[in-house]
Structures are given as C-alpha cells and as structure tokens.
Amino acid sequence: MKRNEAVEFILHELERLYPNPPVPLDHSDAYTLLIAVLLSAQCTDARVNTVTPKLFALANNPYDMVKVSVSQIESIVRPCGLSPAKSKNIHRLSELLIERHSGQVPASMEELEALPGVGHKTAGVVMIQAFGVPAFPVDTHIHRMLYRWKLSNGKSVEQTERDAKRLFPESTWIKLHLQIIFYAREFSPARGALPERDFITMKVAGKIKSLPR
C-alpha cells in the first residue's frame, strides 16, 4: 500500500472505530489536566485516575496547591511512581503559575515547557485537550504505531512527531492522537500483540485483503 493510501486508510478506520474518543485522564479544567498529565509519566492513566481525586479534593488549583507541603503531595501521588520528583514539580509549577500567569495555565507550548516537569509531550496534550489547539504529542503508543505502519523510522519521538505532522492533516490531529492511542492499546500492544488482531498494520503491509467487521 502506498504511503498516501495508507494514511487515508488509517484515518478512515480509526474514525470508524473511535468516532468520539474520550480523554483518558479525568480532569475538570486546564490545571487539573496539567497535573494529571504530569503524573501519567511512566504510569497508566487508570492509576492516575485513582490518585487524582484525593489530590484534587485537597487542592484543585495552584493557590491551594502551594499551601500543601511537598511531602503531603508525595504521600498522595506515590502510587504513580517517581513521586519525589513529581511532587516537587507539582508544587513548584503551581508557584510559577501564580508568579508568572496569575494562576492560569498558559495556552502556549513555550510557556508550558518552561514549567518544571512539563516536557514537550505533556505540553502538547494540554494544548490539545485543554485549549483545542492542534498539536501531535507522541507517546510510546503513537511512536510504536507509526513505526509499525511504516510511516516513521522509529529512531526518535521527535522524528515520529515531524512525520505525523507532515503526513496527517492538521485538522485531524486533535482527535487522531487519541484514536491512535486507543487502537494501539486495543489491537497492537507493545507486548503480546496478535498480528491477526492488528488489522490496520496487516492491511498497510499488504498481508490481508479484506477487513474484519
């Protein structure tokens, strides 16, 4: 299958499978989303969603969060892993949001990435899901799938992001980033993947002619 045909096929099938993909991390606004995404580093969304209700009951805005000690934050977020760094970053970024942005989460990649613990992927997720600004944050699922679909060489997430932005129309990015994640989890996990279930990869590779319905 030629690359442009593969792109059209992938878009069509993902839209068929996941026409309205939900945001996996529970949140109520840009701040709680930012904190949830920060906590999701090397942690499952499901686990983050079990931890954030307790944290947000204590503090769901930067003004309240700075009143909570780092040790208290750490005791709550420990199940998410990397808790010493994450708790310090949550506390410090809350201080910086107050100092630099009047307590508001900035709708800017550069300003988000300037916050402690907020990398390029985290900033991209916040831009998409909090502000509806097209971005293409690449997590391990998206990195894996674009390599398996032969749309990127898998050398780096930065290259995968550049390839994704070049191949897929910007108008699809907001939904597509979630659609690929859901497909990867359901049909093409990193371990224990069954080729016969991963029908998009099989079709793109020309190994099957008809599709399961």
N, C-alpha and C positions, 0 to 999 in steps of 0.2 A: 504494500500500500504506500503510495506516495505521501510525502510529509503533509502537504496541504489537505489531502484526502483524510489522512489520519486525524488531523486537527478537527476537521468538520465532523468526522465520525465520533470522536471523543466528546465533543461539545454536545452532539445530538443525544448520545447515550447517557451522559451524565445528567442532562436536563430531563430525560425520560425517567431516570432512576430517582433523582433528587431535585424535584422542581422547586421546592422551598426548604432548603437545608437550614436547620436551626443552628443558632450559635451554641457551641458545646459548653461554654463556660457561663454559669449563672452570674448575672450582674444586674444592676439597676441603673447605672449611669457610667460615664466615661471613667470616673475614678475607680469604682469597684471593678470595672472591666480591666483597667490597667493593673490593679493589684492581682486579680485572678490570673491574668496572662503571665505576669512576673512569677507567680507561684507555680505555674504549669511547666516551667523549665525542668526537664528530666523528671516529670511527674505526670500521671494521667489526669485528664480532665475530670474523670469521675471522682478521683481522690480530692482534687482541688475543690470540687463542688460539695464535698463533705466537710471541708475545713473552713471555707469562707463564711458560711452562715454564723459561726461562732465569732469569727474575727470581725465581721461587719456588724454584728449585734453590739460589739464593743466600740467599734469606730468605723463608720462608713464614709468618712470624709477626711481630708487632710488635717483640718483643725482639731478633730477629735483624736486622730491617729498620733499626732505629735505629743499628746498628753499621755499616751500609753508607752510604757518602757519597752526598750528593745527586748529585754528578757521575757516580758509578758507576751509580746508578739511572737517571739521564738517558741514559747511553750505551746502556742496555738497552732503555728504553721509547721511544727516539727514533722508531722506525717508526710508533708510534701517533699521532704529531703532538702539538703543544702540550707537548712534553717538558719544557721548563724549568719550567712551572707544575705539571705532573703529578708530576714527580719531587720537587719541593719539598713538594707536598701529601701525597704518599705518606709521605715521611719525617716530616713534622710530625704527620700524623694518627696515625702509629704511636707517636710520643712521647705524644700526648694519650690514646691508648687505654691506655697504661701508667700515665700520671699520673692519669687520671680513672676508668678502668674495669678496673683490674687486668689489662690486656692483652686484655680480651674486647671483642668488638664488641657495642655495646648494642642491645637489641631495642626501640628507641624512635625514632620519627620525629624528635622534637625533639633527642634526643642525637646521632643520626646527622647531622642537618643542621647541628649545631654543629661538626662536624669540617671541616677545610679541604678544599675540592674536592668536598664531598658536598652536592649540591643535592637538591631535593625528589624529582626523578625517581630519582636514584641511591639515595636513602634508601628510596623505595618498592620498588624492585627488591630491595634487601637484605631488607626486611621480608617480602616475598612469598617469595622463593626461599631465604632462609637460615632464616627463622623461621616460615614458613607463616601469616603474619598478613595478612589481606585488605587490599590497597591497590590503587590503579589508576594506576601510573606511566605517564605519557603521553609516548611518544617521537614522532618525526616520522611513523612508520608509523601509529600509532594516531590521531594528530592528523589525518592525511590521510584515513584510512578513515572516521572518524566524520563528517567533513565531506562526503565523497563519498556516505555513506549518509544524509545529511541529518539526522543525529542531533545535530549541533552546528554552530554557525555559523562555526567556523574562526578566530575572532578571536584566541584565545589558547589555549595549552595548559592554562592554569588553568580556563578555561571548559569546554574539552573534558573535563577530569577531572571537573568538577562534573556535567556532563551524563551522562558514562559512569556515574558512581556513582548517579545518580538513575534511570537507565533500566535498568541491568542489576542483577540480584540480587547481593547481596554474596557469596553462596555460589559465584558463577561467576567472581569477579574474578581469583583466583589463576591459574586455567587460561586464562581468556579473554584476559587481557593478552598471553599468548604466542600464543594462537591467532590473534588479530588481526594480530600482527606477522608470523607465518608466512604468513597469507593475503595480506597486503599485499606481501610480498616475492615471492610466487609468482604472484599473479594481478593485482595492481594497484600496480605500482611507480610512483614519482613521475614518472619519465621513461620514455617509450617504452611506456606502457601500451596494451594492445589491448582495446578495450571488449568485444569478443566473448568474451574470456577472463575478464573481471571479472564473472562471472555473478551474484554477490551484489548488486553495485551495479546491474546491469541489471534484476534482478528487483525490487529495492526501488523502483527508479524506474518500474517497470511497463512496461519496454521488451521484456521477454521473458515468455513464459508457462510454457514447460517448461524444465527444468534439464538440463544435461549430466550424464551418469553414466558 
